[in-house]
């Protein structure tokens, strides 16, 4: 298979709009979990320590949080249909792409310097609309519409249709008489 075919298939699997996630962000990931016949939503909030292949359909983030003194890391495919929503809660100033050094740290040394950002602007993403293509008329369609227009128009209507509205004769008051006046 050629690379362009593989790229088309991969792009078809991508979500239309995804939040711009960076390492150091504290995110809240909502994921669908299937239990029996039912789906439920589960949230996981933590720090993004790694972002892989950001532009690919296999883009992945690794989110870490510490619960009861135990570090928990989860990996999410961003474009997966099971990932319902990713919301950025906090953004931190970091100078590395992989924050794996946070695994060895705890307490104050594991904190990241917070950075101001517009939370609503980052999390509210507008889905880009694809321009709607105008339907193209085939020869059969144009022939059928001209035939129906010709049948519907009488010779008088056809003459008035050819004359622009500004040049058409106006009706005078004498032409339209009230029925009360004629009696």
Secondary structure, 3 states (H helix, E strand, C coil): CCHHHHHHHHHHHCCCCCCCCCCCCEEEEEEEEEECCEEEEEEEEEEEEEEECCCCCCCEEEEEEEECCEEEEEEEECCCCCEEEEEEEEEECCCCCCCHHHHCCCHHHHCCCEECCCHHHHHCCCCCCCCCCCCCCCHHHHHHHHHHHHHHCCHHHHHHHHCCHHHCCCCCCCCCCCHHHHC
